[in-house]
Amino acid sequence: MGAPVPAPASGPGAARRGRLRVADRVYARIAEQAAREVLARAWAGRSVKGAPPRVSVARPGSTVTVRVAVEAPFPADLAGLARGVRDRVAAQVVGLTGTRVSEVVVVVENLVAGGAW
């Protein structure tokens, strides 16, 4: 285990040292993992599974907008599933990066029948 790293100093000189820029692919990866976690519960117990979510990110100014395209099981509570994905993605992006999420758009592109129903 390495030596502890001191906390960054705050004060007038702190702003001149630089800033953090998070790459779009990092936001996309965080959003994809968050969506997968929610969708895993929806697909649990079914013999067929949908494709992994596809994520795109835009950064208008100091916020991030996320678009998540998913395949959903049929039958399912689509509104509840979309709400769960939207809330989880927003919480994970803010929690891990500190960047405000202006919008999360969830698009159900396909319904997959079969499985436990």
C-alpha positions, 0 to 999 in steps of 0.5 A: 500500500502506498503512502497517503496522498495529501488533499489538494489545497484550496484557496486563491492559487488552487484555480490556477493549477488547472481543471478536470476535463472528463472525456465523453466516452467516460460519461458514456461508459458510466451511463451504460453501466448504470443502464445495464444495472437497471435492465438486468433486473427487468431481464432477470428470470427470462430465457432471452435477453435484449441487446446491451444499451447504446449510449451517446453523450453531448456536452452543451456547456457545463452540463451533460446530456445523455441518450440511452437506447435500450431493448426492453422485455415484453411485457414490462412496465416501460414507463417504470423501466425508463424512469429507473434507467433515467434516474440511475444514469443521472445519479451515477454520472453526477455522483462519479464525475460531479457534472450536472446532468441536464437531460437523460433521454431513454429510447425504447428501440425494441421490445423482446418477447419471450422468457418467463411470461 
